[in-house]
Amino acid sequence: MIFILSFFVIISLFSASSLSRNQNKSNEVKNILSIAAGSTSTTLGFTYERILSSRKVSLEIGTGLLLGGGLGMNYYLFKLIKKGQFNPFLGFRSSYNIQGSGGSRVVNYVPIGINFLGSKKFYLSIDVGPAYIIQLVPNGSYSVFQSNYPEHLFYVYGGFKVGFGF
């Protein structure tokens, strides 16, 4: 269900940006599709990032290959995000996933990262930051109720993305 919803959001945003594209800004990247590990896709999956008109903020939605997905936001601290440069950012991510071993969890983290948007629209991003993880159901447990759950954990979490801008 999350994958279908994500697909419709991506298509509608892409359609709206295509219809409203200005000839003077036709070379400016506003959308990024990427394959991700960690981040809003939870483990391994796909993300869509929309750079807002201020060029200082972007919104992100991701869906995992397993069941799960998430939302995020980036704030570009020092300069506007542009092609052909490294773009440092601070963000917030929240994701939910059902783990293959039967567990489920919510991951909230504040990434500090850097991305590169190449002149040929190639995109690469890496981030890491403190995470607050709520393990809702323990791994490997399908029907046994355990009284010490949900478990609240603090870890370091991160993400890696490779994609392209359009």
C-alpha positions as CSV (number, residue, x, y, z in Angstrom):
1,M,0.0,0.0,0.0
2,I,2.8,2.4,0.9
3,F,4.5,1.6,-2.4
4,I,1.3,2.4,-4.4
5,L,0.8,5.7,-2.5
6,S,4.5,6.6,-3.1
7,F,4.1,5.9,-6.8
8,F,1.1,8.1,-7.1
9,V,2.8,10.9,-5.2
10,I,5.9,10.7,-7.4
11,I,3.9,10.7,-10.6
12,S,1.7,13.7,-9.5
13,L,4.7,15.8,-8.5
14,F,6.6,14.9,-11.7
15,S,3.5,15.8,-13.8
16,A,3.0,19.1,-12.0
17,S,6.7,20.1,-12.3
18,S,6.7,19.2,-16.0
19,L,3.6,21.3,-16.7
20,S,4.9,24.3,-14.8
21,R,8.5,24.2,-16.1
22,N,9.9,27.6,-17.1
23,Q,12.2,27.8,-20.1
24,N,14.7,30.0,-18.2
25,K,15.0,27.4,-15.5
26,S,14.8,24.3,-17.6
27,N,18.4,23.3,-16.6
28,E,17.6,23.5,-12.9
29,V,17.1,20.2,-11.0
30,K,14.0,20.0,-8.7
31,N,13.4,16.3,-8.5
32,I,15.7,13.4,-7.5
33,L,15.1,9.7,-7.8
34,S,17.5,7.4,-6.1
35,I,18.2,3.9,-4.8
36,A,18.8,4.1,-1.1
37,A,20.2,2.1,1.7
38,G,19.0,3.2,5.1
39,S,17.5,6.8,5.1
40,T,13.7,7.0,4.5
41,S,13.6,3.7,2.6
42,T,14.3,1.9,6.0
43,T,16.7,-0.8,4.7
44,L,17.0,-0.9,0.9
45,G,14.6,0.8,-1.5
46,F,13.8,3.9,-3.4
47,T,13.5,7.6,-2.5
48,Y,12.0,10.6,-4.2
49,E,13.3,14.0,-3.2
50,R,11.7,17.3,-4.2
51,I,13.8,20.5,-3.9
52,L,11.6,23.4,-3.0
53,S,11.7,26.8,-4.7
54,S,13.8,28.3,-2.0
55,R,16.7,25.9,-3.0
56,K,17.5,25.6,0.7
57,V,14.9,22.9,1.7
58,S,14.0,19.6,0.2
59,L,11.3,17.0,1.1
60,E,11.8,13.3,0.8
61,I,9.6,10.2,0.7
62,G,11.0,6.7,0.5
63,T,9.7,3.1,0.3
64,G,11.6,-0.1,1.1
65,L,11.8,-3.3,-0.8
66,L,10.5,-4.9,2.3
67,L,7.3,-3.5,3.9
68,G,8.0,0.0,5.1
69,G,8.7,3.6,4.2
70,G,9.3,7.0,5.6
71,L,9.4,10.8,5.2
72,G,12.2,13.3,5.6
73,M,13.4,16.8,5.2
74,N,16.8,18.4,4.4
75,Y,17.9,21.9,5.2
76,Y,21.0,23.1,3.2
77,L,22.9,25.1,5.8
78,F,25.6,27.1,3.9
79,K,24.5,27.6,0.3
80,L,21.7,26.8,-2.1
81,I,21.7,23.3,-3.6
82,K,23.1,23.4,-7.1
83,K,24.5,21.1,-9.8
84,G,28.2,20.6,-9.9
85,Q,28.9,21.2,-6.2
86,F,28.9,19.4,-2.8
87,N,25.9,20.4,-0.7
88,P,26.1,19.9,3.1
89,F,22.8,19.5,4.9
90,L,21.1,18.9,8.2
91,G,17.8,16.9,8.2
92,F,15.2,14.9,9.9
93,R,14.0,11.4,9.0
94,S,11.2,9.2,10.3
95,S,10.5,5.7,8.9
96,Y,8.6,2.5,9.8
97,N,9.5,-1.0,8.7
98,I,8.5,-4.5,9.2
99,Q,11.6,-6.6,9.5
100,G,12.0,-9.9,7.7
101,S,12.3,-11.8,11.0
102,G,8.9,-10.7,12.2
103,G,9.8,-7.6,14.1
104,S,8.7,-4.0,13.4
105,R,10.3,-0.7,14.3
106,V,10.1,3.1,14.0
107,V,13.4,4.9,13.3
108,N,13.7,8.7,13.9
109,Y,17.0,10.3,13.2
110,V,18.7,13.6,12.6
111,P,21.2,13.2,9.8
112,I,24.2,15.4,9.1
113,G,25.2,14.7,5.5
114,I,26.6,15.8,2.2
115,N,25.4,15.2,-1.3
116,F,26.7,15.8,-4.7
117,L,24.6,16.7,-7.7
118,G,26.8,16.4,-10.8
119,S,26.5,18.5,-13.9
120,K,25.2,15.5,-15.8
121,K,22.4,15.2,-13.1
122,F,24.1,12.2,-11.3
123,Y,23.3,12.3,-7.6
124,L,25.2,10.8,-4.6
125,S,24.4,11.4,-0.9
126,I,25.6,10.1,2.4
127,D,24.5,11.0,5.9
128,V,24.8,9.8,9.5
129,G,23.3,11.0,12.8
130,P,21.8,10.1,16.2
131,A,18.7,7.9,16.1
132,Y,15.9,7.2,18.4
133,I,14.6,3.7,17.5
134,I,11.3,2.2,18.9
135,Q,11.4,-1.5,18.5
136,L,7.6,-2.2,18.5
137,V,7.8,-6.0,18.1
138,P,10.9,-8.1,18.8
139,N,12.8,-9.7,15.9
140,G,12.0,-13.4,15.5
141,S,8.7,-13.2,17.4
142,Y,5.5,-13.7,15.6
143,S,2.9,-14.5,18.2
144,V,4.6,-14.4,21.6
145,F,3.8,-11.3,23.6
146,Q,6.7,-9.9,25.6
147,S,5.9,-7.4,28.3
148,N,9.1,-5.3,27.9
149,Y,8.1,-4.1,24.4
150,P,8.1,-1.5,22.9
151,E,11.8,-1.1,23.5
152,H,13.3,2.4,23.2
153,L,16.9,2.5,21.9
154,F,19.4,5.2,21.0
155,Y,21.8,4.4,18.1
156,V,23.7,6.0,15.2
157,Y,21.8,5.6,11.9
158,G,22.5,6.7,8.4
159,G,21.8,6.5,4.7
160,F,23.4,6.2,1.3
161,K,21.7,7.1,-2.0
162,V,22.7,7.0,-5.6
163,G,20.4,8.4,-8.3
164,F,19.7,11.1,-10.8
165,G,18.1,14.5,-10.9
166,F,15.5,15.9,-13.4
